[in-house]
Structures are given as structure tokens and as C-alpha cells.
Amino acid sequence: MAPKHTKSTANVATKRPRWVIDLETKLKVIKDYEGGKSVMAIAYQSGMSHPTTATILKNKNKVLETVKG
């Protein structure tokens, strides 16, 4: 039986580099959300994707805990 997938170096996609979102930006996202803005509006305004913004809000307690230190 032949293999289902063949490895081809021509079609290998390069990974995008990861970039770190600073604490100030995360706090601004949380503040805007608590102020009544929608996740999509915050994502558009900050230039981040919707999932990235939602993850910041999901981890809100960790971010605020880091600030209080």
C-alpha cells in the first residue's frame, strides 16, 4: 500500500515569527472591554486578531495578577 502523504519541500510553509504583546497593550484591551467595547472593535483598533484579543481577555486574571505583583 502506498503512503497517503508524501513529503515535499516545495510546499512547506514558513512559520510566522511570534511577537510579544506588552503588558500595557494587554491592560488597554482589558480596560476597553470592561468599558463596553466589543472584542471585534478592540481587535480592529489594536491591530490584533479576534482570537488573540479573546485570549488576552480569557487570561485577564493572570495579567492583572502580574501587574499587582
Buried (B, 14 or more C-beta within 10 A) or exposed (E): EEEEEEEEEEEEEEEEEEEEBEEEBBBBBBEBBEEEBEBEEBBEEBEBEEEBBBEBBEBBEEBEEEEEE
